[in-house]
Amino acid sequence: MSQLSTPLATTPGIMLVRVGQTGCALRWDAQAACWRWPDPQGSQLYAWPVQDGMPSGVRLLESAGLIACCRSGRVLLGLGKRLGMVEPPAAGMSARPLQAQVLATIDAAEARTVISDGRTDRHGNFVFGTANTGADQRPIGSFYQYSTRHGLRRLALPVVVTARSIAFSVDGARMYFADAARGDIMQCTYDAERAKVSDVRMFAPAPAPERGAAIVDSAGMLWSVQGGALAQYDADGHPRQHIELAREPVASMAFGGADLKQLLMLGARGGLYGLPPGVAEGLAPGVADTPFDDGPAAVADSQRPRHGD
């Protein structure tokens, strides 16, 4: 692992469509064959089918900044300090505003923290972190695992100002994470069944602050948002590619489409971007997100004892 000593050539993204006011978390919904993302400023949840012309949105009664697709077809949302569930309409169909079923309240006694990043692990648990939104910017954010079997379990990782870059290796045994205020991408051994972590160490130092979302492709490469651009690292933490958008910072990215061969980037102001054909053709496919396991054990917040608050 080493700092980037010479700048990599920058690849420009190609705008495909622009919808909404803000972008934060992009996901590929394999069941519905569409891209999904929330717009927290406009309180919308968008869907863009691969065979349709334009994305469609449905209004949320609460603003969401994070999503995960579920085994049932529903969508898990990060709603400030709460995790909630909604059942979206079929892409292109109109619907009434969606009210989320609340599943858990996070760190209820601490008013400064909100959910800031997260995704499912390879076993269908939702792993996420929190951020300190207060002016003091003290490191009081934590990392958690949420499942219908075990509820909320705190992961024994260092506290952070803003949790970001949560991703998992192809086999699910390694977890990546970062504090956006510091930038370095960290890694650890991850036991999904026991919600245990160990061997915390650096994966890649930060040439630029403000880490964002992260994903891992089928070749074990880590893709990380940093300083408004998208960087690719090999499995040893060495930088490989650098991608920028001309009109806005990168907010998130996801592999999707046929055989997960298409990498799309979501801009911070709602633009969706692809890669030039020559660059896209040389990439390894993505790894499918394991849907969140929202089986019969899922219960509302009022029915589940709170752990880790």
C-alpha positions as MATLAB code, in Angstrom:
seq = 'MSQLSTPLATTPGIMLVRVGQTGCALRWDAQAACWRWPDPQGSQLYAWPVQDGMPSGVRLLESAGLIACCRSGRVLLGLGKRLGMVEPPAAGMSARPLQAQVLATIDAAEARTVISDGRTDRHGNFVFGTANTGADQRPIGSFYQYSTRHGLRRLALPVVVTARSIAFSVDGARMYFADAARGDIMQCTYDAERAKVSDVRMFAPAPAPERGAAIVDSAGMLWSVQGGALAQYDADGHPRQHIELAREPVASMAFGGADLKQLLMLGARGGLYGLPPGVAEGLAPGVADTPFDDGPAAVADSQRPRHGD';
ca = [
       0.000    0.000    0.000;
       1.387    3.368   -0.972;
       0.290    6.887   -1.672;
      -0.366    7.766   -5.289;
       2.948    9.345   -6.363;
       1.940   10.420   -9.874;
      -1.572   11.367  -10.974;
      -3.519    8.745  -12.896;
      -5.139    9.681  -16.180;
      -8.667   10.915  -15.520;
     -11.581    9.280  -17.334;
     -14.662   11.490  -17.840;
     -18.125   10.123  -17.131;
     -20.873   10.372  -19.773;
     -24.211   11.807  -18.649;
     -27.188    9.536  -19.344;
     -30.082   11.297  -17.602;
     -30.746   13.811  -14.820;
     -33.604   13.463  -12.337;
     -34.305   15.102   -8.988;
     -32.284   17.543   -6.923;
     -29.730   15.457   -5.028;
     -28.075   12.062   -5.295;
     -26.677   10.002   -2.442;
     -27.003    6.190   -2.785;
     -27.366    4.189   -6.009;
     -28.376    0.501   -6.025;
     -29.174   -2.102   -8.685;
     -32.435   -3.977   -7.943;
     -31.958   -7.353   -9.647;
     -35.521   -8.543   -8.957;
     -37.132   -5.519  -10.574;
     -34.321   -5.073  -13.144;
     -33.970   -1.384  -12.372;
     -31.667    1.141  -10.763;
     -32.950    2.708   -7.527;
     -31.836    5.761   -5.578;
     -33.338    8.231   -3.077;
     -33.352   12.006   -3.426;
     -33.237   13.279    0.172;
     -33.807   16.909   -0.795;
     -36.871   16.143   -2.900;
     -38.102   13.272   -0.661;
     -38.347   10.974   -3.686;
     -37.444    7.346   -4.343;
     -36.518    6.857   -8.006;
     -36.477    3.780  -10.230;
     -35.023    3.482  -13.725;
     -35.830    0.226  -15.557;
     -33.201   -0.958  -18.026;
     -35.770   -1.142  -20.844;
     -37.568    2.140  -20.160;
     -36.783    5.638  -21.319;
     -36.980    7.766  -18.165;
     -36.778    7.214  -14.416;
     -39.955    7.471  -12.354;
     -40.286    8.644   -8.774;
     -42.590    8.130   -5.823;
     -42.753   10.573   -2.927;
     -41.609    9.510    0.522;
     -43.282   10.979    3.592;
     -39.851   11.033    5.256;
     -36.578   11.973    3.605;
     -34.250    9.010    3.001;
     -30.522    9.112    2.359;
     -29.761    5.403    2.108;
     -31.388    2.330    0.569;
     -30.990   -1.436    0.266;
     -33.117   -3.791   -1.820;
     -34.889   -6.562    0.079;
     -35.584  -10.223   -0.623;
     -39.346   -9.549   -0.637;
     -39.086   -6.757   -3.223;
     -39.447   -4.050   -0.608;
     -36.791   -1.388    0.006;
     -34.955   -0.728    3.265;
     -34.367    2.983    3.940;
     -32.052    4.997    6.155;
     -34.271    7.753    7.558;
     -32.086   10.024    9.643;
     -31.861    8.095   12.918;
     -34.161    5.255   11.884;
     -34.268    2.250    9.600;
     -37.576    1.818    7.774;
     -39.178   -0.293    5.075;
     -41.390    0.632    2.122;
     -42.973   -1.320   -0.708;
     -42.315    0.647   -3.909;
     -44.716    0.536   -6.860;
     -43.678   -1.170  -10.054;
     -41.355    1.061  -12.053;
     -43.375    3.524  -14.122;
     -46.544    3.116  -12.028;
     -47.987    6.006  -10.024;
     -48.576    5.595   -6.300;
     -49.526    7.474   -3.178;
     -46.682    8.823   -1.007;
     -44.991    6.004    0.873;
     -44.949    5.836    4.664;
     -42.087    3.722    5.992;
     -42.586    0.961    8.540;
     -40.011    1.733   11.223;
     -37.749   -1.190   12.104;
     -35.185    0.328   14.473;
     -34.138    3.626   16.017;
     -30.382    4.165   16.156;
     -28.579    5.763   19.095;
     -31.780    7.337   20.372;
     -30.112    9.095   23.309;
     -27.663   11.002   21.067;
     -29.368   13.772   19.077;
     -26.284   14.606   16.982;
     -25.928   11.317   15.094;
     -27.664   10.165   11.893;
     -27.212    7.189    9.568;
     -24.576    8.121    6.983;
     -23.639    5.032    4.930;
     -24.403    1.332    4.641;
     -25.108   -1.707    2.496;
     -25.944   -5.383    2.875;
     -23.197   -7.869    3.615;
     -22.906  -11.127    1.641;
     -25.321  -12.844    4.062;
     -28.196  -10.357    3.734;
     -27.598   -8.352    6.924;
     -27.602   -4.560    6.689;
     -24.319   -3.019    7.874;
     -24.262    0.744    8.344;
     -22.598    3.593   10.177;
     -23.531    6.933   11.686;
     -22.192   10.490   11.518;
     -21.955   13.382   13.941;
     -23.948   16.281   12.473;
     -23.124   18.618   15.355;
     -20.831   21.610   15.101;
     -18.287   19.992   17.434;
     -17.504   17.222   14.869;
     -16.308   14.873   17.588;
     -15.853   11.204   16.597;
     -19.027    9.731   18.070;
     -20.255    7.802   15.011;
     -20.397    4.003   15.184;
     -20.894    0.979   12.927;
     -23.770   -1.489   13.275;
     -25.227   -4.654   11.811;
     -29.016   -4.978   11.575;
     -30.862   -8.215   10.799;
     -34.331   -9.630   11.368;
     -32.797  -12.536   13.319;
     -30.625  -10.587   15.744;
     -31.873   -7.010   15.614;
     -29.297   -4.261   16.068;
     -25.704   -5.180   16.986;
     -22.864   -2.695   17.316;
     -19.599   -3.592   15.576;
     -16.411   -3.166   17.628;
     -14.800   -0.686   15.215;
     -13.193    2.684   16.029;
     -15.588    5.608   16.465;
     -15.686    8.078   13.575;
     -16.933   11.546   12.704;
     -18.713   10.297    9.563;
     -18.939    6.619    8.635;
     -18.367    5.984    4.908;
     -17.000    3.499    2.366;
     -18.715    0.412    3.792;
     -18.136   -2.501    1.419;
     -17.392   -6.225    1.516;
     -14.957   -8.516   -0.243;
     -16.303  -11.021   -2.764;
     -16.298  -13.816   -0.162;
     -17.750  -11.532    2.519;
     -14.946  -12.210    5.007;
     -13.423   -8.717    4.758;
     -15.139   -5.414    5.484;
     -13.966   -2.014    4.263;
     -14.863    1.258    5.970;
     -13.656    4.828    6.448;
     -14.126    8.008    8.396;
     -14.910   10.696    5.814;
     -13.250   13.296    8.019;
      -9.911   11.444    7.912;
     -10.112    9.714    4.537;
      -8.003    6.578    4.949;
      -9.805    3.413    3.862;
      -9.591    0.752    6.550;
     -10.221   -2.992    6.405;
     -10.970   -5.723    8.920;
     -11.905   -9.379    9.167;
     -15.695   -9.678    9.364;
     -17.828  -12.491   10.821;
     -21.401  -11.882    9.635;
     -23.033  -14.560   11.815;
     -21.561  -13.278   15.078;
     -21.297   -9.580   14.067;
     -17.635   -9.704   15.077;
     -14.690   -7.806   13.573;
     -10.954   -8.191   14.093;
      -7.542   -7.353   12.597;
      -8.397   -3.711   11.847;
      -5.749   -2.176    9.594;
      -5.287    0.323    6.774;
      -6.224   -0.677    3.222;
      -5.318    2.524    1.364;
      -4.206    5.974    2.565;
      -6.104    9.023    1.417;
      -4.530   11.292   -1.201;
      -7.701   13.382   -0.870;
     -10.119   13.773    2.059;
     -13.876   13.246    2.023;
     -14.316    9.555    1.350;
     -17.755    8.483    0.183;
     -19.446    5.271   -0.958;
     -17.508    2.122   -1.902;
     -18.146   -1.165   -3.731;
     -16.110   -4.242   -4.686;
     -16.183   -5.828   -8.157;
     -15.801   -9.515   -9.080;
     -12.018   -9.141   -9.477;
     -11.704   -7.922   -5.893;
     -11.095   -4.301   -6.937;
     -12.417   -1.635   -4.575;
     -14.175    1.407   -6.058;
     -14.277    4.402   -3.721;
     -15.697    7.913   -3.943;
     -13.070   10.405   -2.763;
     -13.014   14.166   -3.068;
     -15.977   14.058   -5.474;
     -14.303   11.620   -7.903;
     -14.339    7.828   -8.265;
     -11.146    5.864   -7.699;
     -10.408    2.192   -8.335;
      -7.961    0.228   -6.162;
      -6.601   -3.266   -6.631;
      -6.882   -5.874   -3.873;
      -3.622   -4.643   -2.308;
      -4.762   -1.024   -2.048;
      -2.874    0.357   -5.063;
      -4.741    2.980   -7.183;
      -5.702    1.892  -10.711;
      -8.178    4.378  -12.239;
      -9.598    7.839  -11.603;
     -13.008    8.955  -12.930;
     -14.536   12.424  -12.700;
     -17.818   14.037  -13.732;
     -17.694   17.382  -15.500;
     -20.823   18.896  -13.944;
     -21.043   17.573  -10.372;
     -19.235   15.452   -7.771;
     -19.733   11.687   -7.731;
     -22.046   10.657   -4.878;
     -22.404    6.905   -5.408;
     -22.020    4.117   -7.956;
     -23.293    0.595   -8.653;
     -22.805   -2.254  -11.077;
     -25.981   -3.488  -12.743;
     -27.671   -4.448  -15.987;
     -27.028   -7.679  -17.871;
     -24.454   -9.782  -15.997;
     -23.617   -6.764  -13.826;
     -21.319   -5.412  -16.538;
     -22.547   -1.803  -16.440;
     -21.051    0.644  -13.935;
     -23.238    3.709  -13.356;
     -22.358    6.733  -11.250;
     -24.864    8.953   -9.451;
     -23.924   12.612   -9.213;
     -24.511   14.734   -6.130;
     -27.067   16.831   -8.054;
     -29.057   13.932   -9.502;
     -27.268   13.119  -12.754;
     -26.700    9.502  -13.795;
     -23.498    8.776  -15.706;
     -21.892    5.890  -17.542;
     -18.363    5.246  -18.762;
     -16.934    5.600  -22.275;
     -17.319    2.272  -24.155;
     -13.591    1.618  -24.310;
     -13.225    1.948  -20.542;
     -16.440    0.076  -19.680;
     -15.513   -2.932  -21.800;
     -12.282   -3.449  -19.877;
     -13.871   -3.642  -16.419;
     -14.567   -6.777  -14.434;
     -18.303   -7.261  -13.749;
     -19.727   -6.294  -10.400;
     -20.851   -8.515   -7.552;
     -24.579   -8.709   -6.926;
     -25.772   -7.186   -3.666;
     -27.271   -9.828   -1.396;
     -30.847   -8.630   -0.765;
     -31.673   -7.722    2.815;
     -33.364  -10.717    4.439;
     -36.724   -9.238    5.485;
     -38.472  -12.527    6.245;
     -41.273  -13.045    8.786;
     -38.989  -12.095   11.673;
     -39.099   -8.419   10.653;
     -41.050   -6.430   13.249;
     -41.764   -2.787   13.945;
     -39.597   -0.728   16.246;
     -42.227   -0.696   18.979;
     -42.257   -4.514   19.069;
     -38.492   -5.109   19.154;
     -36.245   -4.514   22.173;
     -33.595   -1.933   21.371;
     -29.954   -2.961   21.586;
     -27.012   -0.624   21.250;
     -28.995    2.625   21.683;
];
